[in-house]
């Protein structure tokens, strides 16, 4: 997605030269959020996920099913998995992330992740097993969404395990995480919280999950939703800061290089709207937002001009559909977890919570139906008008 | 320019309203309403709106 958006935005920024997009998956870019929801539930087809590229990139060359395996940023070449090299004038790093896997002993069969179309197809086939016992490891976005979908598909038991004491605690904070837990339990999801997974049981195929507190959960299907790892190994050896994704400056340039920018999940950038601390932001909105800013930076360099000095300052947004309710967030609630206030409604129903840092509103999250989302959206102008936290 | 929204896909996220408020709005019931033939000068906004739709339900035709 980041690669497609970057190509489109390079055109929008005036670049008329050639564009080559390299991707390790065999498919054209597609929309991932439905993989844990509508598509996993069988309500939408896999084919419906493909993005429709803008006409402006009809002449772009796509090298698919081929990973980028190395880069020499000084020589301006990247190496591909098939042994060939590609020379470039400008490089957009958009290699995203891959699911983190649990390093626990036990069989591999029956254990799933949800990142790609192939992942979702395999999980869907396994969830169709009659009377399946499903254990979801990880109570974050994907874990909570998959658990809700598995219940709707008729799984006999769905249990979410996480070392944290509440689901989605880190993005949402205590108040909404408690309410999320209650709503999931009410709809048939079980939880094994506050204890990590230590092992998987079974011979050829997983039959159970062992927790650190000694409990054992029967499992025919395991979903590992324990975060992600940025795909940056191919950039090793270029002197870049790759400690957690690709560190960029406020114009999304990597390593101070004018011809290398990073976009999407893999980019660790300072957001001038907040405290200037570089962070990766794995929200769906980020590839489009960052591609727009990064393409301007790169197109200016390729044209021999100075880039627009306006620092990247997106208003992040995320949503998550679970059961019959939606979480809708604007801003950066994770920066204001210590000062949360109910802005509209009440926790048991449609509710909007405000997150504050140094007394300033930095994020709002709605939980509930469409009315809650609309109420959250009414706080968006206030979030946009807040001065930067560093100001 | 012609704008088509697949209303079977639309889930009233409202992201298009932020990107192109002159073209998209949510009515009193929170459901999407939009201008099907907006002025050409709004093309950049409409293309942004199509990009940010979580359901990718918006098509911009020439």
Interface residues (C-beta under 8 A of the other chain):
Chain A: X5 X8 X12 X31 X33 X51 X52 X54 X55 X284 X285 X288 X317 X319 X321 X328 X370 X371 X373 X374 X377 X380
Chain B: X11 X12 X13 X14 X15 X17 X18 X26 X30 X44 X47 X48 X51 X52 X54 X56 X59 X62
